[in-house]
Amino acid sequence: MSTEIKAPVFPESVAEGTVATWHKQPGEACSRDELIVDIETDKVVLEVVAPADGVIEEIVKNEGDTVESGEVIGKFKEGAAGESKPAESKPEAKEEAPKEEAKSEAASGEAILSPAARKLAEENDVDPNAVKGTGKDGRVTKEDVQAHIDSSKAAGGAAKPAAAAAGMPEVNVAQGERPEKRVPMTRLRASIAKRLVDAQQTAAMLTTFNEVNMKPIMELRKQYQDSFVKRHGIKLGFMSFFTKAATEALKRFPAVNASIDGNDMVYHGYQDIGVAVSTDRGLVVPVLRDSDAMGLADIEKKIVEYGTKAKEGKLGIEEMTGGTFTITNGGIFGSLISTPILNPPQTAILGMHKIQERPMAVNGQVEILPMMYLALSYDHRMIDGKEAVQFLVAIKEMLEDPARILLDV
């Protein structure tokens, strides 16, 4: 029995999507609930799974095609026996090239790539023959290529050619040529770009700075890290301290936890803190709901969960919507100081940075201390400079004396 494969029903805030990756090709066997295609929207990647055991009969929308909510993207044949290659029925002309290419590659001993894997390899200048295939008959999948890219990055680029390590293009060109590469902007990247531009054009954005001595927290982590891991099964990081400090500060300065809706100022009686996470697709901001009710271990576990989902493109829209305040950490990339951009409709965002040892004056003596610059960007339409500065000072004081967070002083 043949059934239609349809794009998921998108949320109201999402108008359309793009077919990102077909994980199965026509004729390939599929198990019930097995992932067959990814649909990328401007917020999340939605997964479409097989409705039953069977095979992909036809692909209607190819990778890169735009689809609307509920639109037919392919056809599925339930109960049919699948193969590792397209069925023997005569394919359309556009399918001939990949099939013949796969045959010639197999005959020559070269790697056989799925279309999605080939696209990813070309975009990242990866030699297909250097990737170990885990698919059927040794086929290289998109996941294999991504794993190869990740392992290369982890090895400090050791797997890349010497030219790449020196910052040169990874292509062989004649002397004097100036190669360029043009790729379309992803939906997520385009959405991020639009929101950032809107934030700068509509908000009266201003940034105030301060610095915090990280020695007390670093000593606290060192003292209790083993016990914390033993009890909770996760390491104690810095983000949980910043989240709790921000939560307490937001209670004292409600305007920083508010948002602007037209001519109305909306004050939130709860703290939902967004944590910016960088992925290969772009920056996403999953939200820690009711952070006031969360312990340090709860925050750390949720951040790790969000980070894993973000890298796999599995964050749900409900996990990224809302939020009353945002924290972003450019320090993990080495940033010493920056001015973060607001995440509308929020009125403030806290920027963390690199911990840098610097000589500081302490009680008339010079000491070398691990210092971090903090930046608070805020909407001056909603928040006065006095409130912004006092909010940042409150965070600084709680981080330099963590007992303040527990005692609420």
N, C-alpha and C positions, 0 to 999 in steps of 0.2 A: 504494500500500500504506500503510495507516494503522498507526502505531506509537505507543506510549505515551511521554510525556515524564515522566521520574521525577526526583525530588529526588536529589541526590548521596547516596552512603553517608557519613553523618557519622562522625567519629572517636568513639571510645568516650566521651570526655569531653563530647561534645555530644549532648544528648537530642533536641532539636527545633530547627526554624528557622522563619523567617517569609519569605514571598514579598515581596521588596523592590521589584523593578521588572521588569515585562514589557517587553522592548525590541522585541518584535514582537507584533502583534495578529492575530487570526484573519483569514486570507486574505492576509496579507502574505508576500511572497517571502523565503525564507531560503536562504543558501548553506551548504554543508557547513562545520561548525566555527564558524559565526557565532554570536555571543552572542545568546541569545534571552531569558534570564531570570536574575535575581540572587536567590540565597537568602541571607538574612542570619541568622547564628547569633550566639551571645553572644560569639564570638571573632573570626570572620572573615566576609567575604562570599564565598560560593561561586558560581561561574559555571556555568551550564548552556548548552551549545552545541547547535546543530542537528546531528542525526545524519547528515544528507544534504541534498542540494538538494531543496527542496519548500516547503510552506507550513504555518503553524500552523492546524490544523483546529479545535481547540477549547481553551479555557482552563478547566481544572477548578478550580484554586485561584487566586483573585484576589489582587491586591496587598494585603498585610496579613494574609492567612490564615496560620494555623499549619500547618506540614507536618512529618511525621516522616521519618526516614531511608528513602530508597527509595520514598516515596509518590508516586503518580501525580498530577501537577500539570497535565497537559494532554495533548493528542493532536496528532500530527504526521503530515502526509500527504506521503509521499516521492514526488518526481518531479512533483508538481502545479505548474502555473503560478501564480505569485503575483501579487497586485495591491497597490496602495498603500492600498487600503481593504478592508474586510471583503468576503468573497465575496457574490455576488448571492443565494445561498440564504437563505431566510427565517431571520433570527437570532432568538435568544430575546428575550423581552421586556426583559430587563435590558440587552441590547446596543443597543436602539432609541435610548435617550436620547443616548449618545455619538455615534451615527451621525448622527442628526438635528441634533445640536448642531454637529457638524463642518460639515454642509451649510449651516446658517444662518450660521456664522461665515465660510465661504468666500464666500457670497453677499454678506455685508455688508462684506467686505474685512478682517475681523478675523483675528487669528492663529489658526491651527489647531494645537491642542496635543494631544500624546499624553497618555493618562491620567497617566502618571508625571510628565510635564513639568508638567501642570496642578497636580498635588498639590504638587510642589516649589515652583512659583510662588506658590501660595496660602500655603504655610508661611512663605515669605520675603517676602510682600507685594510680589511683582514684577509689574509691568504686562506681560502677555503681548505686547501690541502694541509694546513697546519691545525685544523680543528678536528677533534675526534668526534665522529658521529655516533649517536646513541639510538638513532631511529632504526626502523626496520631495514634490514639489508645494509646497515651502515650509513643510512641517510643522515645528513647533517641537518638538525632542526634549528629553529630560531633560538631555542634555549641553549643549544650547544655553542652557538656563536656568541651569545651574550655571556655565557660562562667563560669562554675563552677571552673575551674583552675584559671581564672583571678580574680574571686571574692575571692578565697582563698588567692591569693597573696596580693590582696588589703587589706585583713583583717590581714595581717602580719603573714599568715600561721596558723591562729587560727583553720582552718578547718582540718589541718593536725594532725596526731597522735603526741603524745608527743615525741616519738622517733625521728620523723622527725624534730621537733622543736629543738631537741638537736643535730641534725646533723647526726643521726644514720640512717641506711637503713630502709625503710618502709616495711620490710618483716619479717615474723616470721621464724627464723632459729635456729637450735640447737646450743648450745654453742660451740665455736671453729670453726664453719663453716665460710667461707669467700666468701659471695655471690658476683657475678659479673653480669653485664648486658652489652650485646654487641648489638649495633644497627648500621645499615649501615649509612654512612655519606650521607646527602642529597646532591643533585646536587649543590645547591647554596653553601653549606658549602664546598664542594670539590672545586668548582670554586674559592671561596674566598681563600682557602688554597693555591691553585696553584698560584694565582696572588701575594699573599704575599711572597711566596718563590721566585718567579721570580723577584719581586722587590728587595729583599735583595741580590740576586745573580747577578743581572745585573746592578744595580745602585750603584754609589759611595755615599752611603747615610750617611749623617751627621746631627746632631741635635744641634741647638743653643737655649738657654733659656733666658727668661727675666721674669719680673713680672710687673703686672699692678695694680694700685690702683683703685678699682671698686667703690669707694665712689661717685665720680661725676655722674656716670651713675645710680647708685642706687638712689641717690637723685633726679635725673632727672625723673626717672621712678615713684618715689613716688609722685612727684609734678604734673605730667601730666597723670598718669595712668587712673584716672576716666574720664578725658576729652577724652583720647585716646580711651577708651572702648566705650564711648558714641558715638563718631564720627565714629569709624571703626568697632565696634562690636567684637573686639578681644583684648586680653591683649598685652601690650608692654613687650617683653622679652629681654634677653641679645643677642640672636643670631642675631637679626636684626642689632644691633650696630656693632657686630663683622663682619658681612657680609659687611656692608657699609664701615667700616674701612679697611677691607681687599681689597675691590674693589678699594678704593682710593690709597692704597699702591701699588696695582698691576699696576696701571697706571704709577706710578713713577719708578717702577722696573720691566720692561718688561720681564726680564729673568726669574723672579719668575712665570710669567704667561705663560711661554713657555712650549714646550714639545720637546722631542727628537725622531726623526724618522730615525733610522739607523744612518747615518753619518750627517744627516741634523738637524739643530735646527729650530724649527717652532715657530715663534713669532705670538701670537694671538692679533688681534686688538679689542678684546672684552673680557668681563669678564663673564664666566659661572662658577659659584661657586657650587661645590658639597657639600651637607650637609649629613654627615654620620648619618644614622638612624639604631638603633638596633632593631631587631625583633626576634621572637622565632625561625625563620628559619635561621637567620644569619644577618650579617651587609650588608646593602644596602646603595647606595649613589646616591639619586636623585639629579638632577641638577637645580639650579636657573639660568635660561637663562637671559642673558643681565642684570645682577644685577645692573649695573650702572644706568639703567632706572627705577629701582624699588624703591619705597618709603619704609619706615620702615613697614607700615601697609601691603603693598603688600608682603613683605618678610615674615612677621609673618603669614599671611594667607596661603601663599604657603607652608610654613614649616608644619603648622597644617594639610593641605591637604595631603602632602606627608606622614606625620606620620600616618594618618588614613589609607591611601592606603597601606602603608608598612605593617601595622599590619594585614590587610585583605588580603594581598598577591595580590593586584590589581595594583601595579605599572607597567606601561608599559615600554617596552625596550627603547623607545624613551625618556622616562623621566629619564633614568639612563645612557644613553650613552653620550659621549662627556665630557665636563667639563674641565676647564683649571686650576683649583685650588680647594682644598678640605679643609673643616673645620670639625673637629671632637671634640666632647665634652665629655670627660671621666669624667668630674666633676659631671654630673648628677648621677653617680654611686659612687661618693666619692673619685675618683682618685685625689691625690694631685699633682702628677707630673708623666709624662710618655714620651716616645719617639715614636710618631706615625710613622707608616710605610707608605711609598709613595703609591699613587694610580696611577699606570702606565697608560698612558705614561706621566702623569703630573710630574713636577719636584719639587713640594713642597707641603707640607700639614701643616696646622696650628692646633695645639692641645690646646684646652681649658681645664681648670681643676677646681677643687673645689675652691670656694671662702672661704678663711680662715682668720679669724681675727688674726693679728700678730702685735707686737710692732714694729713701724717704726720710724726712725729719721726724723723729719720734722722741718726744720729751727732751728736745735739745740735742739729741744724738742722731747721727746718720745710720740708718739701717737699710739693708737690702731686703725688700719685701716683694712678694708676688702680687702685682697690681693688675686690675682690669678696668678699662674705661667702660662706662655705661653711657648709653645715649637714649634719650626719650624724645621721640618725635610726637607732636601733638597738634590737634586742630585748635588754633587760637580762637576760632569762633565759639568754641564750647569751653575751653580751658584757659584760664588766665595764667600768666607766667609764674605767679606766686604759687599756685596750686601745683603746676608742673614741677617746679624746683623742689617744693616740699615733698611731693610724691617720690621723686628720685632720691632725695635725702633719706626718706623713711626706708626705702629699699636698701640703701647703702648701710644704714645703721643696723638693720636686721641681719644683713649678711655678715657684717663685721662682729656682731654679737648674736649668734643664732639663738641664744636663750630668749631673746626678745620675741621671736616668732611664737614660742611656746607660751610665754607669759603675757603676750599681747600688750607690750609696753614700748 
